């Protein structure tokens, strides 16, 4: 959430672009670990 707030985009298109840039900052392993920690599991 902080990264989205820091980006402070004002249009939907710019917000989606920001989301893409933010996601690029995280590795696949980090994402997997996050979901695993939240209780999700691969099926």
N, CA, C and O atoms as a Tripos MOL2 file, in Angstrom:
@<TRIPOS>MOLECULE
protein
  172   171    43     0     0
PROTEIN
NO_CHARGES

@<TRIPOS>ATOM
      1 N           0.8260   -1.1910    0.0000 N.3       1 UNK1
      2 CA          0.0000    0.0000    0.0000 C.3       1 UNK1
      3 C           0.8690    1.2530    0.0000 C.2       1 UNK1
      4 O           0.5560    2.2420   -0.6630 O.2       1 UNK1
      5 N           1.9480    1.1970    0.7420 N.am      2 UNK2
      6 CA          2.8150    2.3740    0.8150 C.3       2 UNK2
      7 C           3.3600    2.7410   -0.5600 C.2       2 UNK2
      8 O           3.4120    3.9150   -0.9250 O.2       2 UNK2
      9 N           3.7650    1.7300   -1.3150 N.am      3 UNK3
     10 CA          4.3160    2.0020   -2.6430 C.3       3 UNK3
     11 C           3.2670    2.6290   -3.5510 C.2       3 UNK3
     12 O           3.5890    3.4960   -4.3630 O.2       3 UNK3
     13 N           2.0100    2.1980   -3.4230 N.am      4 UNK4
     14 CA          0.9370    2.7960   -4.2200 C.3       4 UNK4
     15 C           0.6930    4.2400   -3.7980 C.2       4 UNK4
     16 O           0.5240    5.1220   -4.6400 O.2       4 UNK4
     17 N           0.6760    4.4730   -2.4900 N.am      5 UNK5
     18 CA          0.4650    5.8490   -2.0110 C.3       5 UNK5
     19 C           1.6150    6.7560   -2.4390 C.2       5 UNK5
     20 O           1.4020    7.8960   -2.8510 O.2       5 UNK5
     21 N           2.8300    6.2380   -2.3360 N.am      6 UNK6
     22 CA          3.9970    7.0400   -2.7160 C.3       6 UNK6
     23 C           3.9640    7.4160   -4.1940 C.2       6 UNK6
     24 O           4.4450    8.4810   -4.5800 O.2       6 UNK6
     25 N           3.3920    6.5370   -5.0210 N.am      7 UNK7
     26 CA          3.2970    6.8110   -6.4550 C.3       7 UNK7
     27 C           2.3060    7.9140   -6.7680 C.2       7 UNK7
     28 O           2.4920    8.6640   -7.7270 O.2       7 UNK7
     29 N           1.2580    8.0200   -5.9700 N.am      8 UNK8
     30 CA          0.2500    9.0810   -6.0580 C.3       8 UNK8
     31 C          -0.2820    9.3130   -7.4760 C.2       8 UNK8
     32 O          -0.4430   10.4550   -7.9060 O.2       8 UNK8
     33 N          -0.5500    8.2320   -8.1860 N.am      9 UNK9
     34 CA         -1.1040    8.3700   -9.5380 C.3       9 UNK9
     35 C          -2.5720    8.7720   -9.4580 C.2       9 UNK9
     36 O          -3.2720    8.3790   -8.5240 O.2       9 UNK9
     37 N          -3.0430    9.5520  -10.4310 N.am     10 UNK10
     38 CA         -4.4000   10.1010  -10.3770 C.3      10 UNK10
     39 C          -5.3470    9.5510  -11.4300 C.2      10 UNK10
     40 O          -6.5330    9.8800  -11.4190 O.2      10 UNK10
     41 N          -4.8520    8.7220  -12.3360 N.am     11 UNK11
     42 CA         -5.7410    8.1350  -13.3360 C.3      11 UNK11
     43 C          -5.6520    6.6170  -13.2410 C.2      11 UNK11
     44 O          -4.6630    6.0700  -12.7530 O.2      11 UNK11
     45 N          -6.6860    5.9520  -13.7090 N.am     12 UNK12
     46 CA         -6.7120    4.4950  -13.6600 C.3      12 UNK12
     47 C          -5.5700    3.9100  -14.4820 C.2      12 UNK12
     48 O          -4.8920    2.9860  -14.0330 O.2      12 UNK12
     49 N          -5.3540    4.4360  -15.6700 N.am     13 UNK13
     50 CA         -4.2700    3.9200  -16.5210 C.3      13 UNK13
     51 C          -2.9120    4.0650  -15.8490 C.2      13 UNK13
     52 O          -2.1070    3.1340  -15.8650 O.2      13 UNK13
     53 N          -2.6570    5.2200  -15.2620 N.am     14 UNK14
     54 CA         -1.3740    5.4500  -14.5910 C.3      14 UNK14
     55 C          -1.2440    4.5650  -13.3550 C.2      14 UNK14
     56 O          -0.1490    4.1090  -13.0260 O.2      14 UNK14
     57 N          -2.3590    4.3240  -12.6730 N.am     15 UNK15
     58 CA         -2.3350    3.4500  -11.5040 C.3      15 UNK15
     59 C          -1.9690    2.0230  -11.8990 C.2      15 UNK15
     60 O          -1.1870    1.3710  -11.2070 O.2      15 UNK15
     61 N          -2.5310    1.5300  -13.0110 N.am     16 UNK16
     62 CA         -2.1860    0.1870  -13.4940 C.3      16 UNK16
     63 C          -0.7210    0.1110  -13.8940 C.2      16 UNK16
     64 O          -0.0570   -0.8910  -13.6290 O.2      16 UNK16
     65 N          -0.2140    1.1570  -14.5270 N.am     17 UNK17
     66 CA          1.2060    1.1840  -14.8930 C.3      17 UNK17
     67 C           2.0800    1.1190  -13.6380 C.2      17 UNK17
     68 O           3.0890    0.4150  -13.6040 O.2      17 UNK17
     69 N           1.6730    1.8630  -12.6130 N.am     18 UNK18
     70 CA          2.4090    1.8570  -11.3490 C.3      18 UNK18
     71 C           2.3760    0.4710  -10.7150 C.2      18 UNK18
     72 O           3.3930   -0.0010  -10.2060 O.2      18 UNK18
     73 N           1.2250   -0.1820  -10.7420 N.am     19 UNK19
     74 CA          1.1180   -1.5470  -10.2010 C.3      19 UNK19
     75 C           2.1080   -2.4760  -10.8950 C.2      19 UNK19
     76 O           2.7680   -3.2820  -10.2400 O.2      19 UNK19
     77 N           2.2110   -2.3690  -12.1970 N.am     20 UNK20
     78 CA          3.1580   -3.1960  -12.9440 C.3      20 UNK20
     79 C           4.5910   -2.9330  -12.5310 C.2      20 UNK20
     80 O           5.3770   -3.8660  -12.3660 O.2      20 UNK20
     81 N           4.9330   -1.6690  -12.3640 N.am     21 UNK21
     82 CA          6.3000   -1.3230  -11.9450 C.3      21 UNK21
     83 C           6.5840   -1.8280  -10.5330 C.2      21 UNK21
     84 O           7.6850   -2.2990  -10.2470 O.2      21 UNK21
     85 N           5.5930   -1.7300   -9.6570 N.am     22 UNK22
     86 CA          5.7690   -2.2020   -8.2830 C.3      22 UNK22
     87 C           5.9610   -3.7180   -8.2630 C.2      22 UNK22
     88 O           6.8390   -4.2250   -7.5650 O.2      22 UNK22
     89 N           5.1420   -4.4380   -9.0260 N.am     23 UNK23
     90 CA          5.2580   -5.8990   -9.0470 C.3      23 UNK23
     91 C           6.6170   -6.3540   -9.5540 C.2      23 UNK23
     92 O           7.1250   -7.3910   -9.1290 O.2      23 UNK23
     93 N           7.2040   -5.5880  -10.4560 N.am     24 UNK24
     94 CA          8.5300   -5.9310  -10.9800 C.3      24 UNK24
     95 C           9.6090   -5.8850   -9.8950 C.2      24 UNK24
     96 O          10.6900   -6.4480  -10.0730 O.2      24 UNK24
     97 N           9.3250   -5.2200   -8.7790 N.am     25 UNK25
     98 CA         10.3000   -5.1010   -7.6980 C.3      25 UNK25
     99 C          10.3950   -6.3660   -6.8440 C.2      25 UNK25
    100 O          11.3370   -6.5160   -6.0670 O.2      25 UNK25
    101 N           9.4300   -7.2730   -6.9820 N.am     26 UNK26
    102 CA          9.3820   -8.4710   -6.1530 C.3      26 UNK26
    103 C           9.7240   -9.7070   -6.9770 C.2      26 UNK26
    104 O           9.2750   -9.8570   -8.1140 O.2      26 UNK26
    105 N          10.5200  -10.5820   -6.3880 N.am     27 UNK27
    106 CA         10.8820  -11.8160   -7.0790 C.3      27 UNK27
    107 C           9.7390  -12.8220   -6.9670 C.2      27 UNK27
    108 O           8.8470  -12.6800   -6.1310 O.2      27 UNK27
    109 N           9.7840  -13.8330   -7.8180 N.am     28 UNK28
    110 CA          8.7760  -14.8950   -7.7670 C.3      28 UNK28
    111 C           8.7960  -15.5780   -6.4010 C.2      28 UNK28
    112 O           7.7450  -15.9110   -5.8540 O.2      28 UNK28
    113 N           9.9870  -15.7820   -5.8580 N.am     29 UNK29
    114 CA         10.1160  -16.4350   -4.5540 C.3      29 UNK29
    115 C           9.4700  -15.5970   -3.4570 C.2      29 UNK29
    116 O           8.7860  -16.1370   -2.5870 O.2      29 UNK29
    117 N           9.6810  -14.2880   -3.4910 N.am     30 UNK30
    118 CA          9.0580  -13.4170   -2.4960 C.3      30 UNK30
    119 C           7.5360  -13.5080   -2.5640 C.2      30 UNK30
    120 O           6.8630  -13.5600   -1.5350 O.2      30 UNK30
    121 N           7.0070  -13.5250   -3.7710 N.am     31 UNK31
    122 CA          5.5550  -13.6120   -3.9530 C.3      31 UNK31
    123 C           5.0270  -14.9440   -3.4480 C.2      31 UNK31
    124 O           4.0100  -14.9880   -2.7560 O.2      31 UNK31
    125 N           5.7090  -16.0250   -3.7880 N.am     32 UNK32
    126 CA          5.2940  -17.3560   -3.3090 C.3      32 UNK32
    127 C           5.3050  -17.4090   -1.7830 C.2      32 UNK32
    128 O           4.3680  -17.9190   -1.1690 O.2      32 UNK32
    129 N           6.3580  -16.8850   -1.1770 N.am     33 UNK33
    130 CA          6.4620  -16.8940    0.2820 C.3      33 UNK33
    131 C           5.3620  -16.0600    0.9250 C.2      33 UNK33
    132 O           4.8310  -16.4370    1.9700 O.2      33 UNK33
    133 N           5.0170  -14.9440    0.3200 N.am     34 UNK34
    134 CA          3.9470  -14.0960    0.8400 C.3      34 UNK34
    135 C           2.6260  -14.8630    0.8650 C.2      34 UNK34
    136 O           1.9370  -14.8890    1.8850 O.2      34 UNK34
    137 N           2.2770  -15.4860   -0.2600 N.am     35 UNK35
    138 CA          1.0150  -16.2200   -0.3220 C.3      35 UNK35
    139 C           1.0290  -17.4190    0.6240 C.2      35 UNK35
    140 O           0.0170  -17.7230    1.2560 O.2      35 UNK35
    141 N           2.1620  -18.0940    0.7220 N.am     36 UNK36
    142 CA          2.2800  -19.2310    1.6380 C.3      36 UNK36
    143 C           2.0740  -18.7600    3.0740 C.2      36 UNK36
    144 O           1.3580  -19.4030    3.8410 O.2      36 UNK36
    145 N           2.6920  -17.6510    3.4370 N.am     37 UNK37
    146 CA          2.5630  -17.0920    4.7780 C.3      37 UNK37
    147 C           1.1110  -16.7120    5.0840 C.2      37 UNK37
    148 O           0.6700  -16.8110    6.2290 O.2      37 UNK37
    149 N           0.3780  -16.2810    4.0680 N.am     38 UNK38
    150 CA         -1.0270  -15.8830    4.2410 C.3      38 UNK38
    151 C          -1.9700  -17.0840    4.2940 C.2      38 UNK38
    152 O          -3.1770  -16.9180    4.4710 O.2      38 UNK38
    153 N          -1.4300  -18.2820    4.1430 N.am     39 UNK39
    154 CA         -2.2510  -19.4760    4.2570 C.3      39 UNK39
    155 C          -2.7040  -20.0770    2.9450 C.2      39 UNK39
    156 O          -3.4070  -21.0870    2.9360 O.2      39 UNK39
    157 N          -2.3130  -19.4740    1.8400 N.am     40 UNK40
    158 CA         -2.6560  -20.0430    0.5360 C.3      40 UNK40
    159 C          -1.6790  -21.1620    0.2130 C.2      40 UNK40
    160 O          -0.5230  -21.1300    0.6350 O.2      40 UNK40
    161 N          -2.1470  -22.1420   -0.5300 N.am     41 UNK41
    162 CA         -1.2430  -23.2100   -0.9280 C.3      41 UNK41
    163 C          -1.4900  -23.5680   -2.3800 C.2      41 UNK41
    164 O          -2.5890  -23.4020   -2.9080 O.2      41 UNK41
    165 N          -0.4380  -24.0620   -3.0060 N.am     42 UNK42
    166 CA         -0.5030  -24.4590   -4.4110 C.3      42 UNK42
    167 C          -1.3070  -25.7440   -4.5290 C.2      42 UNK42
    168 O          -1.0760  -26.6960   -3.7850 O.2      42 UNK42
    169 N          -2.2540  -25.7710   -5.4650 N.am     43 UNK43
    170 CA         -3.0580  -26.9930   -5.6610 C.3      43 UNK43
    171 C          -2.8480  -27.5300   -7.0540 C.2      43 UNK43
    172 O          -3.4330  -28.5500   -7.4170 O.2      43 UNK43
@<TRIPOS>BOND
     1     1     2 1
     2     2     3 1
     3     3     4 2
     4     3     5 am
     5     5     6 1
     6     6     7 1
     7     7     8 2
     8     7     9 am
     9     9    10 1
    10    10    11 1
    11    11    12 2
    12    11    13 am
    13    13    14 1
    14    14    15 1
    15    15    16 2
    16    15    17 am
    17    17    18 1
    18    18    19 1
    19    19    20 2
    20    19    21 am
    21    21    22 1
    22    22    23 1
    23    23    24 2
    24    23    25 am
    25    25    26 1
    26    26    27 1
    27    27    28 2
    28    27    29 am
    29    29    30 1
    30    30    31 1
    31    31    32 2
    32    31    33 am
    33    33    34 1
    34    34    35 1
    35    35    36 2
    36    35    37 am
    37    37    38 1
    38    38    39 1
    39    39    40 2
    40    39    41 am
    41    41    42 1
    42    42    43 1
    43    43    44 2
    44    43    45 am
    45    45    46 1
    46    46    47 1
    47    47    48 2
    48    47    49 am
    49    49    50 1
    50    50    51 1
    51    51    52 2
    52    51    53 am
    53    53    54 1
    54    54    55 1
    55    55    56 2
    56    55    57 am
    57    57    58 1
    58    58    59 1
    59    59    60 2
    60    59    61 am
    61    61    62 1
    62    62    63 1
    63    63    64 2
    64    63    65 am
    65    65    66 1
    66    66    67 1
    67    67    68 2
    68    67    69 am
    69    69    70 1
    70    70    71 1
    71    71    72 2
    72    71    73 am
    73    73    74 1
    74    74    75 1
    75    75    76 2
    76    75    77 am
    77    77    78 1
    78    78    79 1
    79    79    80 2
    80    79    81 am
    81    81    82 1
    82    82    83 1
    83    83    84 2
    84    83    85 am
    85    85    86 1
    86    86    87 1
    87    87    88 2
    88    87    89 am
    89    89    90 1
    90    90    91 1
    91    91    92 2
    92    91    93 am
    93    93    94 1
    94    94    95 1
    95    95    96 2
    96    95    97 am
    97    97    98 1
    98    98    99 1
    99    99   100 2
   100    99   101 am
   101   101   102 1
   102   102   103 1
   103   103   104 2
   104   103   105 am
   105   105   106 1
   106   106   107 1
   107   107   108 2
   108   107   109 am
   109   109   110 1
   110   110   111 1
   111   111   112 2
   112   111   113 am
   113   113   114 1
   114   114   115 1
   115   115   116 2
   116   115   117 am
   117   117   118 1
   118   118   119 1
   119   119   120 2
   120   119   121 am
   121   121   122 1
   122   122   123 1
   123   123   124 2
   124   123   125 am
   125   125   126 1
   126   126   127 1
   127   127   128 2
   128   127   129 am
   129   129   130 1
   130   130   131 1
   131   131   132 2
   132   131   133 am
   133   133   134 1
   134   134   135 1
   135   135   136 2
   136   135   137 am
   137   137   138 1
   138   138   139 1
   139   139   140 2
   140   139   141 am
   141   141   142 1
   142   142   143 1
   143   143   144 2
   144   143   145 am
   145   145   146 1
   146   146   147 1
   147   147   148 2
   148   147   149 am
   149   149   150 1
   150   150   151 1
   151   151   152 2
   152   151   153 am
   153   153   154 1
   154   154   155 1
   155   155   156 2
   156   155   157 am
   157   157   158 1
   158   158   159 1
   159   159   160 2
   160   159   161 am
   161   161   162 1
   162   162   163 1
   163   163   164 2
   164   163   165 am
   165   165   166 1
   166   166   167 1
   167   167   168 2
   168   167   169 am
   169   169   170 1
   170   170   171 1
   171   171   172 2
@<TRIPOS>SUBSTRUCTURE
     1 UNK1         2 RESIDUE 1 A UNK
     2 UNK2         6 RESIDUE 1 A UNK
     3 UNK3        10 RESIDUE 1 A UNK
     4 UNK4        14 RESIDUE 1 A UNK
     5 UNK5        18 RESIDUE 1 A UNK
     6 UNK6        22 RESIDUE 1 A UNK
     7 UNK7        26 RESIDUE 1 A UNK
     8 UNK8        30 RESIDUE 1 A UNK
     9 UNK9        34 RESIDUE 1 A UNK
    10 UNK10       38 RESIDUE 1 A UNK
    11 UNK11       42 RESIDUE 1 A UNK
    12 UNK12       46 RESIDUE 1 A UNK
    13 UNK13       50 RESIDUE 1 A UNK
    14 UNK14       54 RESIDUE 1 A UNK
    15 UNK15       58 RESIDUE 1 A UNK
    16 UNK16       62 RESIDUE 1 A UNK
    17 UNK17       66 RESIDUE 1 A UNK
    18 UNK18       70 RESIDUE 1 A UNK
    19 UNK19       74 RESIDUE 1 A UNK
    20 UNK20       78 RESIDUE 1 A UNK
    21 UNK21       82 RESIDUE 1 A UNK
    22 UNK22       86 RESIDUE 1 A UNK
    23 UNK23       90 RESIDUE 1 A UNK
    24 UNK24       94 RESIDUE 1 A UNK
    25 UNK25       98 RESIDUE 1 A UNK
    26 UNK26      102 RESIDUE 1 A UNK
    27 UNK27      106 RESIDUE 1 A UNK
    28 UNK28      110 RESIDUE 1 A UNK
    29 UNK29      114 RESIDUE 1 A UNK
    30 UNK30      118 RESIDUE 1 A UNK
    31 UNK31      122 RESIDUE 1 A UNK
    32 UNK32      126 RESIDUE 1 A UNK
    33 UNK33      130 RESIDUE 1 A UNK
    34 UNK34      134 RESIDUE 1 A UNK
    35 UNK35      138 RESIDUE 1 A UNK
    36 UNK36      142 RESIDUE 1 A UNK
    37 UNK37      146 RESIDUE 1 A UNK
    38 UNK38      150 RESIDUE 1 A UNK
    39 UNK39      154 RESIDUE 1 A UNK
    40 UNK40      158 RESIDUE 1 A UNK
    41 UNK41      162 RESIDUE 1 A UNK
    42 UNK42      166 RESIDUE 1 A UNK
    43 UNK43      170 RESIDUE 1 A UNK
